Amino acid sequence: MRNFFDSIGIKRVVICLLILATYILFTLAPRYQINSMNLLHNSDFSEGFNNWMESSNCGRLTQSLSAALLDNQKSPCTVFLRQQIPIPLNATQLKLAAEVNTHNVSQGKLSWQSARLSLVGIDRDGTKLWHHPHMIKLPPQSKGWQHVSQVFSIPPDAVALIVGLEIMDATGTVAARKLKLSSVSENSWFSTAANSLLILWGVTFLWLGKNLHRLFSSKIIQGSFLIVSASIAIGCCMIPGKIRDIILDRSQETIGKLKIVLVESPLWSYVSPELQIDLSLSPDKAGHFVLFAMLAFLVRVGRPQDRFAAQCFNLMLFAASTEVLQFYISGRQPGITDWFIDAGGLTLGFFFAAIFRHRQNNH
């Protein structure tokens, strides 16, 4: 048995087990217990839109078969249903859930320009507390009815809450039914298990990193590797979702201004369509791709004696680790799409490393 573990690497086995345990805990284990009945009135729309505030200035709102249907085909435009409720006594966390069916939803470039469910606090001055996590972004296209849910912490300065089903500066069709808002609390055993796993993650990373300074003989590659790895860790595993959205929105606004400057430039018309830069790619996705491409390049160039298959496997494990650890970050969720983007970046990095090494060998 020891020879088996030695052959595949005990460290890889530990990382795989931690990834699996973390995923199972956060996706399959019952994290919260329900403390109240449904806090929403007319949540099945059996009374039409009674108790709901409506807005469909350039879209369409209809009700059928215990479901609400929002349709908007003109952007920028907003269609929504909202209901204000008082904060339940002694509640600190609320779970918002619904079944949704979306069709041809086209999201805007900014994080809030989307089809979404929302739970927003209101302070004593009547100001909506948008700066707190408040949104469940709905998928562009669902295969039939899809259950969505998220637990939100009640902002400490909120005196009331607004629940919303919204298409905000986006287009498409959204149907929703079985809306439910309940007071919840986290099971104590779940907190213990999650914290124990987090400690194991920390110990494992210390174990993996104790000889990291000896990994590369070149100080330049070593320093570059540490910078890129730290950038990935901070971006993926340490920045809360709301701060991440603010950063991405600012980036998109900057990119939008840059695009306008480029397109309006007299020189732009002389650039062939094949060479014109598409600036519509999300900075988040682009960051994943570029950083993992750099990481793969540094590892392959800095450690050419290592087996290529082992390097691929190790870096894919690292990418998977950065995803599952997002379960611990407020407002973040792991995504298989991001993992595939990481894999694409790794592939490109290995490709450029092969070219670089080939040219070095020929010289």
Secondary structure, 3 states (H helix, E strand, C coil): CHHHHHHHCHHHHHHHHHHHHHHHHHHHCCCEEECCCCCCCCCCCCCCCCCCEEECCCCEEEEECCEEEEEECCCCCEEEEEEEEECCCCCCEEEEEEEEEEEEEECCCCCCCCEEEEEEEECCCCCECCCCCCEEECCCCCCCCEEEEEEEECCCCCCEEEEEEEEECCEEEEEEEEEEEEEEEECHHHHHHHHHHHHHHHHHHHHHHCCHHHCCCCHHHHHHHHHHHHHHHHHHHCCCHHHHHHHHHHHHHHHHHHHHHHHHCHHHHHCCCCCCCCCCCCHHHHHHHHHHHHHHHHHHHHCCCCCHHHHHHHHHHHHHHHHHHHHHCCCCCCCHHHHHHHHHHHHHHHHHHHHHHHHHHHC
